[in-house]
Amino acid sequence: MRILILTPQLPYPPRQGTSIRNFNLIRWLARNHAVDLVTFLAFGDALDPDSPLHELCGEIHCVRQPARSTGDRVRDMITSATPDMGLRLSSAEMFALVDELPLADYDIVQYEGIEMAPYGLRIRARLDGTAPRSPDQPRLVFDNHNCEYLLQQRNALTDLRIPKRWPAASYSLVQTQKLRRYERRACDAADLVVAVSEPDQVALAGLGVKSPLVTVPNGIDVQAYADVSQRTHVSALLGHSVVFTGKMDYRPNIDAALWFGAQVFPLIQMSMPDATFLIVGQQPHARLDRLRGNQGIEITGAVPEIQPYLSRASVFVIPMRVGGGTRLKALEAMAAGLPIVSTALGVEGIDVCDGRELLLRDAPADFAHAVLSLFDDQARGGVLSRELGRAAREFVARNYDWSRIVPILEQAYATI
């Protein structure tokens, strides 16, 4: 097939969840199909001459991301029915480019995430304006990386528990209502809607979406984590290190790091004073600064590769209380064969079981006890830690390697 993909940022290098998904979809689709790319460039990004995108894509069109001030966002929140995410990448240059795309050259036109929905809607209008409508028109696919209204709803409920976070909760409540209408509209503009988890698909169906829905989860290149999975879980060597990864200006990750750092990790330190908590990810938010006073906590900022930091983990934690979709951090940790402690929400949509691939705990004391139990296990030889890691790696290789994920998308294309 001939496939055109529109992305909110350059897919390579894949530094965060969105670009990791987009790059791997392109990489695997390009094995069997002709792929072209339309993408925004974030500030400071450039399409390098040696980027693998040149080999994967026939044509690449780049537009600089537009600047949008806090004042613009406040004004639009008051005056516009369109949610914040639907306006963030509104660009006259991109609209002009989309208006000139030779749509008849493609079988599939796919827009990635709610931020690209304005351009999906514009393409839908172009296709519907063709008279008579040709059966050879491309099919429009909306790859919805998160069920965004559900994510904002969860943000609001979490922030409402903390009085000083009530302004953020108010923002999320407003965005939830706007997103319910806009997300349904973005879905109904498409001939196929892709969700990244079964719970997200159910939530989108609950909006009354009329377009066909299919779940195509995030995936992982399992082999890329083989070296980490070969290491031995011996706490005497690893130093009782707890690791959490993610883009650290993303609200669900901020909340997770703060909750674990303030409510769980001190309980661990009471029994294990030499324990360390490593927060690994780009653009750490200022809200995390309050954790820096704890000498056992390290906030790394951006790192070139995640694998060396996963290798330092005695235990990987996923203390998520907000969010949606399929969490790539969970797939990475499982591919690395790490012993994991997670909240139930941290692995929502992933068919894992407590005590088989990982340990599931939601209360602070229970979460801390689970981490300490793995430290103790590792001091006694690490049988449980190794067994959890082995089961997790086998599970993710069987279900979430990209070689198994992308054929699901190709089959969905065939249905439309």
N, C-alpha and C positions, 0 to 999 in steps of 0.2 A: 504494500500500500504506500501511498504518498501521504505523509503526516506532517502537519505544521503544529508546532508547540509554542505557546506564549507563556513566558515565565516572568515573575516579578523581580528577579535578580539573576545575574549571571550564574548558570548552574555549575560552573567550574572556576576556581576550586570549590568543592562541596564542604562548606564550613559549618553548616547548620542543617536542621531537619528539612527545611523546604528545598534547599539546593541539593542536599544528599538525595532526596527522592527524585527531584527533577533530573539530576545528572544520570542517575542509574536507570531511570525510565528511558532517557535518550540513548544511553549506552547499549541497553539491551534491545530496544526497538530497532536501532540502527543495524543490528545483525541481520534482520529480515526485511527491513523496509527502508524507504528513502525519507529521511527526516530533515526538515528545515526548522530554524529557530528564530523567533522574535523575542527579544529580551530587553529588560531595563538594565542599566548599569548603575549600581550604587556609587555614592561619592567615593572616589579613590580607586574604584575598580576599572580594569581595562581588559579587553580581549587580547591576550598575549598571542604573539605569532606561533608559539609552540603549544598552545592550548589543544588538548585532545578533541575539543569541540569542532575544530576544523576538519578532522578526519571523520567525525561522526555525523556531521551535518553538511548538507549540500550548500545551503545558503544560511547566513546568519545576519540578522538585522538588529542593531543595537540603538537604544535611545536612553539618554541620561534620565535618571529618576528626578522628578520635579521636587523642588523645595516647598515645604509646607510648614508654616510657623505655628507655634502654639496659639497665637491669636487667630489664625485661620481655622484651627480646629475648634476653638471655643465658639467662634462665629457660626461655623457650619453645624455644630451641635445644637445651637439654638434655632437656626433658620432653615436647615435642610432636613428632609425626610430620609436622605441617604446616610447610612452609617459611616462612621469614621473610616473604616477599612475600605469602603467603596469609593472613598474620595482620596485616599492617601497617594495613589499613583495616577491621579487624573492629569493627563498630559496632552496638550494640543498636538504636540509632535507625534505622539504615539497614535492618537486618533487619526491623524492624517495618514500615517503609515498603514494603519489597519484599513482605512478606506481605499487604499491603493493595492492591497494584497490581491493577487490573482487567485481568488478562492476556487475557481473552476479547476485549478491545477492539483487540488488535494482531494483525497478520500476522507481524511479525518483532520479537523481543526480542533485542537485541545487547549483550553486555557486553565492555568494552574493556580488555584486558590482564589479566595474571594477578592483579593486586591486586583486581580485581572478580570473580574466579572464585568466591569464597564466595557471592556473590549469584546468580551463574549456577547454581551447584549447588543453592541454595535454591529458585530458580524451577523447576529441573528436578524437584525433589522435589514441588513443588506441582502441576506438570503431571502427573507420574506418579501422584499421589495422587487424581486425578480419575477417578471410576468411573461409567460407562464412559468411556474416553478418547475425546474428540471429535476428528474429523478437522479441525475448525475451530480447534483449538488453535494458538497462535502457534508459529512455528518459532524455535528458540533458536540464536543465532549467537555464537560465541566468536571475537573479533578479537584474535589473539595477537600483540601488538606486537613481541615478541621471542621466539625460542625460548629460554626462560629457563634451562633446564638446560644447554644448550650454552653460553650466555653465562657461567654460573658455572663451568663446566668450563674454559673458556678463561681466565677470571680466575685460577683456581687454578694452571693451568700457567704462566701469566706470573709470578705472585707467587712460585712455588716457586724461580724463578731467583735471588731476592734474599732472603738469610737473614732480614733484618729484616722482610720481608713474609710470613714463614711463618705468623704468626697469622692474617693475612687469607686466606692460601692454605688454612689449615685450615677456616676459616669457609666458604669457597667449596666445598671438597670435601664438607663436611657438607650444604650447601644443594643441591649437585648431585644427591646421592642422594635427598634429600627431593623435589626438584623433578621428578625423573624420574617418580616415582609420582603426585605431585599434578598435574603438567601433563597427564599422560595422562588422569587422572580428569576434569580440567576440560575437556579436549577431547572425551572420550567422552560428557560430559553434553550436548553441543551436537548439533544436527542438521546443523551446518556449521561447520567450523573454517577461519578465514582466517589465512594466513601472509603476512608482508610481503616474503618473498623466496623464490626457489626453493630455496636451501640450507636455509632454515628449514623449508620444507615437507618436504624430504627428511629432515631431522633429526626432525621430529615423526612422520613415517611410520615412522622407525626405532624409535620408542617402541612401535609396535604400535597406534597410534590407529585406532579402528574407524570414526569419523565421517568423512564426505567432507571432503577438504582442497582448498583453492583458494588460489592466490597472488594477492593484491591489494596491489601495492607501495605504498609511500608516494609521494605525488605532490608537485607544485610548481605554483604559479601563475606560469607563465613570464613573463607580461606584467609582473608586479610587479618584475621585475629588468631591464626593458628599458633604463632609464636607465643602470644600471651597465654593461650590455653595449655601450653606445655609446661609452664612454670609450676613449681611445687608450693602448695599453700602451707607454709610454715611461719607461724606468727613471730617466732624469734628472729626470722630474717626480714619479715615484712614490717615489723614494728607496730602492730596494732593500728594499721592505717585504714580509715574509712574514706571512700571516694564517692563523690557525686559529680555528674557531668551535665552540661547543658548550656544553652545560650543564656547568659546571666543578666540580660535586661528583659527577659520574657517573664511576665507576671507569675505564671504557675511555677516556674523554676525559682524565682525569687522567694515566693511563699514557701516552697519546699525547703530551700536552704535555710531560711530564717527559722522555720518550725523545727527542723532537725537540729540546727546549731544552737537554738535557745532553749528548747524543751527536751530534746532527746540526748544530745551529745554530753551535756553536763552530768546526766545520770550515768553515762558510760564512764566519764572521767572519774566519778566518785569511786568506781571499782577498778578502773584501769587508768591511772593518772598519766601514763605515757602515751595514751591513745591520741591519734591525730585525725583531723577531718579535713580532707582536701576537696575544695570546690573548684572544678576545672571547667572553664568556658569563657568565651569572649564577652567583652563589654559588661563587666560586673557593675550592677546598679549601685547607686549611692546608699540605698537602703541596707545593703549588705555590710556597710562600714561598721555597724554596731557589733558585728561578729569579730572584727579584727582585734578587739581587746582580749579575746581568748587566745592564749599563746599556743594552744593546740590546733587552731584553725588556720589554714592557709588558703588564700584566694589567688588563683594563678593568673586570671585573665586569659587572653587568647594563647593557644599553644599550636605548634605546627602539626602535631599528630596526637591523637588521643591514646594510642596503644601504650606508649611508655608510662602514662599515668594510670592506665588500667593495670599495668604490671605491678604497680606499687600498692595495689589494693589488697588488704586482708579480706575486706568485706566491701561490696558495692551496695549503696543504698539508693532507693527510689522513693523518697518520702513525699510523694505528690499528694496534695489535697485538692488541687484544681487542675483542670485540663481535659483533653479529649484526644481522639485519634489513637494511632499506634505509636508508642513512644520509642523512638530510635535508641535512646539511651538504654532501654531495657534489652533491645535486641543486641546492641553492642556488648553489653555486659554478659549476656547469655552466650554469644558467639565466642567471647573471651574465656568462657568456662569459669566465671567468677562465682563465688557464693554470694547470694543476693538476699537482702531484706528489703521488702517493699510494702507500701500500703496497698490495699485492694485497688484503689484508683490508679496507682502507679503502673499496673499491668492490665488495666481494663481492656477488654477486647482480645486479650492474649490468653489462650486456653491452657494456662498453667495451674498447677495445684500446690497448695501449701504443703511443704514437706517433701515434695517430689523434685521440682526444679528450683525452688526457692522457698523462703520463709515469708509469710504474709502477716503483718501486724499493723494495727491502726492507732492504738493508744501509745502515748509517749513511753510509759514504763514498759509496756510489752515490746515495743520496738527496740528499746535499749537492751532489754533482757535477751532478745534474739541475737543482736550483734555480739553481746558478751558471750553468749553460748557458742557462737562460731569462733570467737577468740579462744575460748577454752578448748573447743574441739581441735583447733589447729595446734595448740600447745601439747595436745595428747596424740598428735600424729595426723590430724586433719582428715579422718575417714569421711565424716559427714560433709565437710566442705568440698572434698574432691568428688563425692557422689552427687551432690547438688550441682556442682559445676559441670560434671560429665553429662548429667541428664538434661541440663539447660542447653548445653551446646548441641547435643543430639536433637533436641526438640526444635531449636531454631534452624538447624541445618535441614531438617525434615520439612519444616513448614514455612520458613521465611527467607531462605536464600533467594536472591533475585532471579536465579534460573527457574525457580518455581512460581515466583510472583508475576513476572511479566507475561507469561502465557495466559494467565487469567484475564489480563487486560486485552490481549490479542483476541481471545475468545469472545470477550464482550464487544469488541469492535465488530466482529463477524456478525453478531446478532442485529446490528443496526445498519 
